[in-house]
Amino acid sequence: MNNLVYGYVRVSTKEQNLDRQVLAIKDYCTINNLNLEDRNIISDKASGKNFDRPGYKALTNQLLRKGDTLIIKELDRLGRSVDLIKQEWESLINKGINIIVIESPMLSTKDKTDLEKNLISSIVFNLLSYLAEKEKDKTRNRQREGIDIAKAKGIHLGRPNINLNTISKNQYNTLKEYYPRWKAKEITAVKFMDILDLKTNTFYKILREYELATNAYTVDK
């Protein structure tokens, strides 16, 4: 049985056009004398909310056989995340599928020895790990820039600083009402916290501030 050549194209939204990827794959096959039938160009238009790829699933589960060649324009056609790309790449290699990445010729495995394929896989995984780390750095830098800008504008980020001066008037009146009962051990600290709707650390912090402000007793945990 002759080995077949398949092309796979994907866009992220239904509004995007597949023609650019299809043309790139056809041109590549013409230049490199590869026989690619139109029916063997498989496509998907994945929605933004999920990554359902019926075309790709049919391609990998039913069509591709050992020795066949899969052509993609870019490496990220295999998946949206680094982990998914690694998973799909490894699965294809293990099935004996030749992979051609038009935008990254050095990653193509067609006509390569097993040793060369293993080397290419190593390059792919290291490249993806590098790109993932770079993306994390970009995200952290964006977050830091956003925080710096917010601070410069006097905007407080993160959890609000809760203290005696920032609790609501209702909380303060409740604190004032129940404090003597708590000191007299008529209610437990847990109950008092629940009434005030405060976490443990914030509760004791505010009680200390209240006692200092009113010259009341010292709080004992």
N, C-alpha and C positions, 0 to 999 in steps of 0.2 A: 504494500500500500504506500503510495507517495505521501510524503510529508506535505502538509498544507501551511499556507501563510494566512494569518489573521491580522486584522487591524482593530484596535479598540480606541474609541473616542468618547469623551465625556465632557459635559458642561454642568455647571452647578445649578442653573435655573432653566426653566422651560423657555424663557425669552431669549437665551443665548443661542448662537448659531454654531453648528458643528462643522460647517464647511471648511474653516481654516485648518482644522486638524485632519479632516478627510483628505483635503488637497495635499497637505504635507506628506501624508502617508502614501498616497498614490504617486506623487513625484518621486519619493524615495524608492519605491518599488520599480518605477520606470528606469531610473538612473542605475539601479543595482540589479536589474534583470531578475526581479522577483515576481512570480506569478501570483497576483492577489485578485481574486474575484470579488466583485462588488458585494455579493451576498455574504462574504466573509469579513466585511467591515461591520463590526458590532458597536452599537451606540447606546448611551444612557443620558438621560437628562434628570439628574438627581435634584430633588427639591431642597430648599435651604433648611427645612425642618428635620429632614432625615436623610439617610444615605442609602436608600433602597436602590439597588442596581440590578434589575432583572436581566439586562443584557450581559453584564459582566458575569453574573452567576451562571447563566446558561453557557457562556463561553468557557469558563473554567471547569464547570461540572459536567458538561455534556459534549462540547465540541473539541477542545484542545486535547491532543494526544501526544505521547512521547515523540520527540523529534520535530513537532510542529514549531512554527515561529510566530511569536506575537510581537506586533509593532505598535508602539505608542509614541506620541509626539514628545511628551514630557513625563518624567518619572512620577509626578504627583497625580497622573491619571490612574495610578493603582490604588490611591486612597487619599483621604483628606488629612490623616494624621501620620506622624512619623511611624508610630507603632503599626498602623494598618499597612503602610507601604512596605515595611520590613516583613510583616507577616505574609503579604501577597507575593512579594519577591521570592521569599524562601520557599513558599508553596509551589510556585511555578518552576523554580530551579529543581526542587525535589521530584517534580513530575517529569523532568527531562525536557521542559519547554525552553526553546531559545527565545531570548528577549532582545529586542532592538529598541533603543531609546534614541529617537532622532536628534533631540536637542543635546544629548550627552553621548556621543559615539563611543567614548571610552568605556561606557557601562554596558554596551551591547555584548551579549554572550554567544551570538551565532558564530559557528565555525571555530569556537574556542575549545581548548582541552579542559578536562575536569579541573586540573590545577589552576588554569587561567580563570575558570568560572568561579572557583572558590576565592581566588584573589579579588575578582571583580565584586563578588558578594561582600567581601570584607570592606572594600572601598565604598560600596553603597551604604553599608550600615554605619561606617565611620562618618561618611558625608552627612547622612541623615541625622546622626547624633550631634554633629557639629552645627547643622542648621537649626536643630531643635534648641540647642543651647543658646545660639545667637538670637533666636526668637524670644527665649526667656529673658535674655539680657535686654532686648528691645522693650519688652513688656515692663520689666523692672524699671528701666530708665524712664519710660512714659509715666509710670506711677509716681516715681520720685519727682519728675518735673511737675506733675499735677499737684503733688503735696507741697512742693516749694512755692508754686504759684498761689495755692490756696493760703499758705501761711503768710505770704507777702500781702495778701488781701485781708488778713486777719480772720480767715475762716478756719474754725477748728474741725479737724478730721478725726475719725475714730470714735471711740465711745465717749459720750458726754461726761464731763467732770461733775459728778454728783456730790454735793456737800450741803451743809445746813442752809446756805444762802440760795441754793438752786432748787431745793425741793419745793413742791407746790405748797400753797397756803393751807390746803386741806391736809397734806401730810404733816405740816408743822403743827397744826392744831391737834391732829391725832397724836403726834409725838408728845405734845404737852399734856394731853389728857391721859394717855396710857403710861407715861413714864413713871409716875408715882406707884401705879399698880404693879409695874414690872419690878421696881425696886423693892416693893413689899412682897414680891414673889407670888402675887396673885395670878400672874400670867407668865408663861415661859418666854425665853428669848426667841424661840422658834415661832411662837404665836405672835409675838410683838413684831417680828420681821415680816410675817405674813400679813399682818394688819397694815403695816407701812408699805408693803410691797417692795422690800429692799433685800439685796443679797447680803450675805453674812459680813463681808469686809466693809461694805458701804454702811451697813447698819451700825456697826461698832464705831466706825469713823464719825458718823453723824452724831451718835450719842456722846462721844467725847467732845465734839464741838458744841453740842447743846449744853453739856455740863459746864464747860469752860465759860460759855456765854451767860449761864444762869447761876454760876457758883454752886451747882448741885454736886452730888456725890461723884466719886471717881468710878468710871465703868470698870467692872471686873468681868472678863470673859468666862 
